Amino acid sequence: MSGESAPAAEILTPADLARRWRVSPQSILNECQRGKLMHFRVGRQYRIHLRDVLMLEGEQTPAPAKTARSRPQIPDEIGD
């Protein structure tokens, strides 16, 4: 270990991340316990590095925007 610690702003609690992602803190804890979210523990408390969160957020692709569905165009020769 290098002995350097991350600035407090770069370490999130489950509650901090829950607010950021608009989910419950329990959802964050569940993801940590399942191994889906990188974390470390300080005693019994969970902590998450901001860099890991940013990396995860960068991997997420936004859902395609829903567009109004229109009727398919039928070629004139079929529609007659």
Protein Blocks (a to p, Z undefined) as FASTA:
>chain_A
ZZiacdfklpccfklmmmmnopafklmmmmmmnopagcddehjaccddfklmmmmmmmpc
cdddddddddddddfklmZZ
